[in-house]
Amino acid sequence: MADGQILREVAAAPAEACAAYLCGAAHDGTVSRRHRTLRISQAVPGWLEVLQAALRRLGSRGWIDKEGASRSVWVLETSWRAVARWPDPDAPLEEVTAYVRGYFDAEGGLPQQRTSRFYVQFAQKDRVDLQHLQGCLERLGVKCGRMHNPSVRVAPDYWRFYIGAASHDTFARMVSSWHPIKRRLLESKGALRDRSQDGRWSRETPETSRRPEDLATAVNQSGKGCPGELPQE
């Protein structure tokens, strides 16, 4: 189930911010050629209910169904289409923030265990799209690390960058998340401090030592295009 507080935030958000959020979230979607709809799938339906609420703010609808009786996959399908352009560079900060939040909820990464060092990462195949995202983040005062390819041999078209350690708190406060699981992880990040680093966030992450075969799995699970270039089914 979606978090009640998140749903209240969506209901109170301006329609323009909800549209920007959905443009970011659409990075996790595919376009059905047969039905001409946007489809986003998740293992749990909570985030899909948030997207459904954002669609309602725009006067649109989204349908959530379980895909297959034996699979733990839920799908939201909607005829609403993300605009095939990036947000205007001069857009209000509230819309830029909402776009980054939607992008993070779709493609951002966090440590899943409290014992792990804290990090925030973005990764996918479209380098230009990620560079634009970096520009949006820096406009919000969030410092980004260097764009890099973790393994040229395994995935030459796979790109990634981390949020700078000094900007973790700024990211959590300004961008936050409307994804129920990621929201909880961000809110509990105080428990993820590496105590061996005197309470400071470590600049190192478990991801830097990821094996090539693990990276290949991550590439298969990521790498969506920008909203105007969504994968086709």
N, C-alpha and C positions, 0 to 999 in steps of 0.2 A: 504494500500500500504506500501511496505517496505521503510524505510528511505534511501534516496539516499546516504548519508554519510556512512551508515553502508554497503550498497552494494559496495561502492568503497573500503572500508576497506577489505571486503571479497575478492574482485577481486585482491587486492594487497597482500593478505596474502599468505605465502608459502603453497603448497599443503599439506605438513605434518601437518601444523597448522590447516588447514581446516578439515583434517581427524580426528585430535584429538578433534576438536570442535564437529564434528558430532558424535563421540563416546560418548561425554558427553550428547549431545542433544538426543541421542537415548534412554536415560532413560525415555523419555516421549512417547516412541513408543511401538507398538505391532507388532508381526510377524504374517503375514497371512500364515497359513499352506497351504491353497488352492493355493495361488499365489506365495508363497515363497518370499514375499516382506515385507519391513519395512513400517509401516503406522504410521504417526503422525498426530493428529487432533488438531485443534485450532478453537476458536470462530471467530477469525479474521485471514485473510490470510497473513498479513504482515510478520510474523516470518517465515511462510512456504516459502515465496519467498526468504528469507535469506538462508534457508536451501537448497533451489533449486540452489542458486548461489554458495554455498559451494560445492554442488555435481558437478556442472559444472567444478569447479577448479580441480576436481579429474577425469574428463572425464566421469562422470556418469550423469544420468538423473533422474529427479523427476517430477511426474505429480500431479497437484493440481486440485482438483475437489470439488464442493460443495456436501455435503452428504445429500440428500433429499431436496425436493423443499421447505418444510416448516421449516427446521431446519437451525439455524445459525451456522453450523459446516462445516469447510473446512478440507480436508484431503490431505496430501502429501503422495504419495506412490512411493517407489523406490526399485529397485532390489539390490542397494548397501547395504551391510551388515556391521554393526559395528563389529570390531574384538572382539572375545570372550575372551578378557583379558584386564586387566587394563594397562594404559600407563607404559612403563618402568620407574622405579623409577629414572633412570639416564638420562631420556629424557631431551632434551634442555628445558630451562625455557619457551621459547615461546610456545612449544607444551603443557607443563603442564598448562600454563596460558589459552591456548585455550580450553583444556579439561575442566578446572574448569568453564570457561565462558559458554561452552555448557551445562554443568551440571546445572549451575545457571539458564540459560535461560529455561531449561526444568523443574527443580524442586525447584528452589529458590523462596523465598517469600520476598515481600516488603510491607510496608503499602500502601494502595491504596488512602488514603486521606491525604492532606497536613497538616491537623490538628493533625494527629496521630504522636506519637513518632516514630522516625526513627529506623528501625531494618533491618537486613538481616538474613534470616533463611534458613536452609536446612532441609527437612523432608521426610522420606520414611520408608519402612518396612525393608530394608536390612541394618542392623547395620554395618556389616563388610564393605559394600560398602561405607557407610558414614564415617567410620573410615579411610578408604583409602583416601577419599576426604579431610578429616581433615589434613592428612599428606601432601597432595598436597598444600593445602592452607598455611600450616605452612612453607613449603619450599619457598613459595612466600613472607614470612614475614607477613602473615595475621594470627592474633591470633584468636583462636576459643574458644567458651564457652564449657561447659561440655555437653557431650552427655546424653540425658535424655529421659525418657518415660513420656509424659504428663499425661497419665491416664492408669494405668495398668488394671483397671477394664473395660474400654471401648475398649481399643486397646492395648493389651499386646505386640504386635509385631511392634508398631509404634514408630519410633525414631526421635529425632530432636536435632539440636544444632544451636546456634546463632553465628554470627561473633561478636567478642569482640568490644565493643563500640570504643575503642581506635584505632581499625583497619578499621573502616568504610571508612575513606578517602583513606587508602591504597587499600582496596578492590575496591572502585569506580575508582581509578586511574589505578591500574594494571590489574584487571580482567575486569571491566566494563561489557558491555552487547552488544550483537547483536540482542537482542529482542527489537523491536521498542518501546513497551510500557515500559519495564523495563529500557531501556536506558534513556527515558525521566524522569522516576522517579528518577534514580540515579543522573542525571544531575541537577534535581531540588531539591535535598535533602537539600540544604541550606534553603529552605522554610519550611522544616519539623522540624527545630530545636524547641525544647521545650524551649520557652523563660523563662519559670518559673525555668529552670535549669541553668540560667545565660549563655545561649547559648551553653551549653555542650550537647552532645548526651546523652540521658537517657539510662541507662542500663536496665531499665524496659521496657516491651512491653505490648501492649494490649493482646498479645497471652497468657500471663501467667495466665490470668483469664478466658480463654476460657472455656465455659461450656462443659460438656461431650458430649451432643448431637451435639454441633457444631464440636467438635473434630471428632466424628464419620463421619460427612459429609466430613471433610478434609481428613480423611483416605481413604474414597471412591474415592477421587479425586487425590490421590497421591499413594505412595507406589510401584512405578514401580521397577523392578529389575535392575541389572547391565546389560550392553549391551549384554553380553553373555547369559543372562537369561531373555530375554524379555518375557512379557506375550504373550501367544498364543491365537489366535482367533479360 
